[in-house]
Amino acid sequence: MTTSEPARSRTPIAVAGATGAQGGAVTAALLAQRRSVRALCRNPNGDAAASLAAAGAEVVAADLADRSSLDTALEGAAGLFSVQDFLAAGVEAEIEMGLNLTDAAVAANVGHVVYSAASTSDRNTGVAHLDSKWMIEQRLRASGLPFTVFRPAAFMDNWEWERDDIVRTGSISLPLRPDTVYRQVAVADIGAMAALAFDDPERWVGRIAPLAGDAATPVQIAQMFARVTGGAVEYRQMSWAECLETQGEELTSMYRAFDEFGMDGDPAFLRRWHRDSLDLEAYLVARDWNEAAS
């Protein structure tokens, strides 16, 4: 005689952005818990969606800009992970998509929404893509739905874009002052925390928490890179003019806010709930940066 799976494991959690970084991490964490995952994909026939289906997710067509597709995709969902990417669509589109998804969750009476915002998004910084997340969060908090909000710090995973340059030049570059504390989190740990919230709603519903796995100055970050790679790595503070030229106005305004007002998130809080969370040095080892210079 076999024991059937618990009913909750068969009740779907809908995941927005399932083919992206955060949504993908949440999907992986939920599937590891043997939860039923409904992956919302704008292109359900693409290779990324096929990989999700092969891993065990239910892939459904959903465009965050198309409210009717969201109404269909969220029907019967017990939970929703909500995230939007301003880099892909722009800030105005991010707001539209976030509000669409929240309103569709209300219409579907979703039992628990976990929203991923951003560090300092509640501080009225004037940074467009932080203020946009605050607008979406405000709509969710006023919706009457059970919710959890996480506000992740900068992604450790973003260093992968600069791997070759860091190894080649022996330097990391940010526009921040050398003594500014820069807070970071591994995307996989965001996924783990979202899965934890869905698994224990009595504890997490109504909670709002910043997420950071590491808090270090740029000089200390460079030292971590040096220890892991085995080569000399120094911090080079780029000028604001260079940042504007290479990163664009929106990200430059974000760095200015971080440099002036600081960032949120205590790594001890993340480790309290997710003991396997990564600091930057552990992340670099896990991603084989120790082999980068070889």
Secondary structure, 3 states (H helix, E strand, C coil): CCCCCCHHHHCEEEECCCCCHHHHHHHHHHHHCCCEEEEEECCCCCHHHHHHHHHCCEEEECCCCCHHHHHHHCCCCCEEEECCCHHHHCHHHHHHHHHHHHHHHHHCCCCEEEEECCCCCCCCCCCHHHHHHHHHHHHHHCCCCCEEEEEECEEHHHHHHHHHHHHHHCEEEECCCCCCCEEEECHHHHHHHHHHHHHCHHHHCCCEEEECCEEECHHHHHHHHHHHHCCCCEEEECCHHHHHHHHCHHHHHHHHHHHHHCCCCCHHHHHHHCCCCCCHHHHHHHCCHHHCCC
